[in-house]
């Protein structure tokens, strides 16, 4: 077990069969079967460039988390469901294209969230909750924790990408109409990242993350079992250990 006087700022994502955790220069995946994979992340060439660094982090998560050959079957099913969801959303978009911009945008966003909740396995949402609780417990206690220690910690996290999704939904009528959906997602994620890391208790920050926290509570996370939470804690432990062995100096913040 690795302790640090100043905890790393970790990010991650849920997988169908486990939890992926990353720091600025290392990643780890803990699987439900007890196995753990780790690796290093090359220094980002865009680490100091707003927007691009968010896109880079998302890409790193996809490469390390979803496209690992060792777990290709489980994660391939995840990708198939994402493609199917995208196709449904596309055809639905054709049906509502003549609706008022605000109504069409919010209808598409609401239906996409509903379909994700229904189509994706419940275990994915529980692993998402496990990821949040394991990271939050590490940040609260300043060290890697056990599942029992992390259990009472909230599964709602201010750096979750869901917060950016909600902000995009609010601005969707404007950014979708002007073909700015992808840049809008990056801007929203960058804004959330800046506000949460620099001014976590500011009233405006609480407003920015309020909608996303509601979505986390109702759609994108579920309370994990103790075994699933243990998977998240193992991923955090492995990522911290890999980061310390690779670069003992404190790492730069990442996002969920």
Secondary structure, 3 states (H helix, E strand, C coil): CCECCCCCCCEEEEECCEEEEECCCEEEEEECCCCEEEEECCCCCCCCCCCHHHHHHHHHHHHHHHCCHHHHHHHHHHHHHHHHHHHHHHHHHHHCCCCCHHHHHHHHHHHHHHHHHHHCCHHHHHHHHHHHHHHHHHHHHCECCCHHHHCCCCCCCCCCHHHHHHHHHHHHHHHHHCCCHHHHHHHHHHHHHHHHHHCCCCHHHHHHHHHHHHHHHHHHCCCCCHHHHHHHHHHHHHHHHHHHHHCCCCCCCCCC
